[in-house]
Amino acid sequence: MRAAEVTLSKSQQAYHWIKDRIARQEFTPGYRLVLGSIASDLDMSVVPVREAIRQLEAEGLVTFERNVGARVSMVDDSQYRHSMQALSILEGAATALSARALTSDDLHRARAINERMIETLEHFDPRVFTALNQEFHAILFERCANPRMLELVQAEWARLGHLRDSTFSFVPGRAAESVREHENILRLIESAAPLGEIEKASRRHRAATLDAYLIHEHPDEVLGLPAV
C-alpha cells in the first residue's frame, strides 16, 4: 500500500487500490470483483471494500448485479464519447483556471514532455504516447485552485483509462497533430492570452481527438449517412 494512502479512510484506500488496477488493465472489463478476496489482500474487513465498490459503481467503473456481484464495467462506446466530451469541457476549464499560476518551470517541464512525445512519433507506441500525454496535461491543470474541478478531471481520466487503453491505437495519425496543438496551448499560456482563449484551445484539442476517433470508427455517423 502506498504511503500516501495511510491517512485515507479504509474505504478510500480500497477505492484507490481497485481503481488503480482497473486503470492499469489488471482488472479488465467483466472481471469479477470478489469483496472477500480484496478485503483479504488489503487486510481489512469487507465493509470498507463494499463502500469502495459503491463509489466505483457511481462513477460507472463497476456494475453490480443481484445474485451475481460486482464486476468491472464492460466497454461501452457511448460511454467513451460521453467521457471525452465531458473531459474536453472540464479539462479546458481547469487549464484556464490554472494558467496564471503556472511557473516558468512548469511550462519548461510541459514542453520537455511534449518534445519526448515528438520523439516517440518515429517508432510510435500508443501506450507510451498516452502516458506522456496525460503527464503533459496534468502539469497544465494541476495548479487549478478549484479542488472539485481537479477531482472531476482526474475521475474522467481514470474512466477513459478503463474504457480505452489508448485512443491513439485507433488513430495514430492524430498524434502528430496533438503535439502541435500542445505547443499552441503552451504559447497561449506563456503570452498571457485571455483565459477564454486558452480554455477554447484546450477544449478544441480534446474534442479533435474524439472527432478523429469517430471518423475512424463511425464514419457514416459522422458524415450523417445511415449506417450500413
C-alpha positions in Angstrom: 0.0 0.0 0.0 1.4 3.4 -0.9 2.4 5.8 1.9 0.1 8.5 0.6 -2.9 6.2 1.3 -2.1 5.7 5.0 -4.0 8.9 6.0 -7.1 7.9 3.9 -10.0 6.0 5.3 -10.1 2.3 4.7 -12.9 2.7 2.1 -10.8 5.3 0.3 -7.8 3.0 0.4 -9.8 0.2 -1.1 -11.3 2.6 -3.7 -7.9 3.8 -4.9 -6.5 0.3 -4.9 -9.3 -1.1 -7.1 -9.4 1.9 -9.3 -5.7 1.8 -9.9 -5.9 -1.8 -11.1 -8.8 -1.0 -13.4 -6.8 1.8 -14.9 -3.8 -0.4 -15.4 -5.9 -3.1 -17.0 -5.1 -5.6 -14.3 -8.9 -5.8 -13.7 -10.2 -6.0 -17.2 -13.9 -5.4 -18.4 -16.1 -8.1 -17.0 -13.6 -9.1 -14.2 -15.4 -10.2 -11.1 -14.6 -8.3 -8.0 -14.7 -10.7 -5.1 -15.1 -8.5 -2.0 -13.7 -11.1 0.4 -10.6 -11.6 -1.6 -10.0 -7.9 -2.0 -10.6 -7.3 1.8 -8.0 -10.1 2.5 -5.5 -8.5 0.1 -5.9 -5.2 1.8 -6.0 -6.6 5.3 -9.4 -5.0 6.1 -13.0 -6.1 6.6 -15.5 -6.4 3.7 -17.4 -3.3 4.8 -15.0 -0.6 3.5 -14.5 -2.6 0.3 -18.2 -2.6 -0.2 -18.3 1.2 0.2 -15.5 1.5 -2.3 -17.4 -0.7 -4.8 -20.4 1.6 -4.4 -18.3 4.6 -5.2 -16.9 3.0 -8.2 -20.3 1.9 -9.3 -21.5 5.6 -9.1 -18.6 6.5 -11.4 -19.6 3.8 -13.9 -16.4 1.8 -13.5 -18.2 -1.1 -11.8 -21.5 -2.7 -12.2 -23.4 -4.6 -9.5 -26.0 -7.3 -10.3 -28.2 -9.1 -7.8 -27.1 -12.7 -7.3 -24.0 -12.0 -9.5 -22.0 -9.5 -7.6 -19.6 -6.7 -8.7 -17.8 -6.7 -12.0 -15.7 -4.2 -13.8 -17.9 -2.5 -16.3 -17.9 -3.6 -19.9 -16.6 -1.2 -22.5 -19.4 0.9 -24.0 -18.6 3.1 -27.0 -21.2 5.7 -26.0 -19.6 6.0 -22.5 -16.3 6.7 -24.1 -17.8 9.5 -26.2 -19.5 11.0 -23.2 -16.3 10.9 -21.1 -14.3 12.6 -23.9 -17.0 15.3 -24.3 -17.1 15.9 -20.5 -13.3 15.9 -20.3 -12.9 18.5 -23.1 -15.1 20.9 -21.1 -13.7 20.1 -17.6 -10.0 20.0 -18.7 -10.4 23.1 -20.8 -11.8 25.0 -17.8 -9.2 23.6 -15.3 -6.3 24.5 -17.7 -7.6 28.1 -18.0 -8.1 28.3 -14.2 -4.5 27.0 -13.7 -2.9 29.1 -16.4 -2.0 32.3 -14.5 -0.5 30.2 -11.6 1.8 28.1 -13.8 5.5 28.9 -13.4 8.3 29.0 -16.0 9.5 25.7 -14.6 6.0 24.2 -15.1 6.0 25.3 -18.7 9.5 24.0 -19.2 8.6 20.6 -17.9 5.5 20.5 -20.1 7.5 21.4 -23.2 10.1 18.8 -22.3 7.4 16.2 -22.2 5.9 17.3 -25.5 9.4 17.0 -27.0 9.6 13.5 -25.8 6.2 12.8 -27.3 7.5 14.2 -30.6 10.5 11.8 -30.4 8.1 8.8 -30.0 6.4 9.5 -33.3 9.1 7.8 -35.3 8.6 4.5 -33.5 5.1 5.0 -32.3 3.9 3.3 -29.1 0.3 4.3 -28.3 0.5 3.4 -24.6 3.8 5.4 -24.1 2.4 8.3 -26.0 -0.9 8.3 -24.0 1.0 8.2 -20.7 3.1 11.2 -21.7 0.0 13.0 -23.0 -1.6 12.6 -19.6 1.5 13.8 -17.8 1.7 16.8 -20.1 -1.9 17.9 -19.4 -1.6 17.2 -15.7 1.1 19.8 -15.5 -1.2 22.4 -17.2 -4.2 21.9 -15.0 -2.6 20.8 -11.7 -2.5 24.4 -10.3 -6.2 24.9 -10.7 -7.4 26.3 -7.4 -10.8 24.5 -7.6 -10.2 21.1 -5.9 -13.6 19.8 -7.1 -12.7 20.6 -10.7 -9.5 18.7 -10.3 -11.3 15.7 -8.9 -13.7 15.7 -11.8 -10.9 15.9 -14.4 -8.9 13.1 -12.7 -12.1 10.9 -12.5 -12.7 11.3 -16.2 -9.1 10.5 -17.0 -9.3 7.3 -14.9 -12.6 6.4 -16.6 -11.0 6.9 -20.0 -8.2 4.6 -19.0 -10.8 1.9 -18.3 -12.8 2.5 -21.5 -9.9 2.8 -23.9 -6.3 1.6 -23.4 -5.3 4.4 -25.8 -7.3 6.3 -28.4 -4.1 6.7 -30.3 -4.1 3.0 -31.0 -7.1 3.7 -33.2 -6.0 6.9 -34.8 -2.1 7.0 -34.6 -2.1 9.8 -37.2 -3.8 12.1 -34.7 -0.6 12.1 -32.5 1.4 14.4 -34.7 -1.5 17.0 -34.7 -1.8 16.6 -31.0 1.8 17.6 -30.2 1.4 20.7 -32.5 -1.7 21.7 -30.6 0.2 21.2 -27.3 2.8 23.8 -28.4 0.0 26.2 -29.3 -1.6 25.9 -25.9 1.8 26.5 -24.2 2.4 29.6 -26.3 -1.1 31.0 -25.3 -0.3 30.4 -21.7 3.2 32.0 -22.0 1.8 35.1 -23.7 -0.9 35.5 -21.0 -3.6 35.2 -23.6 -7.2 35.7 -22.4 -8.3 32.8 -20.3 -11.3 32.2 -22.6 -8.9 31.7 -25.5 -6.8 29.2 -23.5 -9.9 27.3 -22.5 -11.2 27.2 -26.0 -7.9 25.9 -27.4 -7.6 23.2 -24.7 -11.2 22.2 -25.3 -10.8 22.1 -29.1 -7.7 20.0 -28.6 -9.5 17.3 -26.7 -12.6 17.4 -29.0 -10.3 17.0 -32.0 -9.1 13.6 -30.7 -12.7 12.5 -30.2 -13.6 13.6 -33.7 -10.6 11.7 -35.2 -11.8 8.6 -33.4 -15.4 8.9 -34.5 -14.3 9.5 -38.1 -12.2 6.3 -37.9 -14.7 4.1 -36.1 -18.1 5.5 -37.2 -17.5 7.4 -40.4 -21.2 7.0 -41.5 -22.5 8.6 -38.3 -20.0 11.5 -38.6 -20.9 12.1 -42.2 -24.6 12.0 -41.3 -25.2 8.9 -43.5 -27.3 6.0 -42.5 -25.3 3.1 -41.1 -25.0 0.1 -43.4 
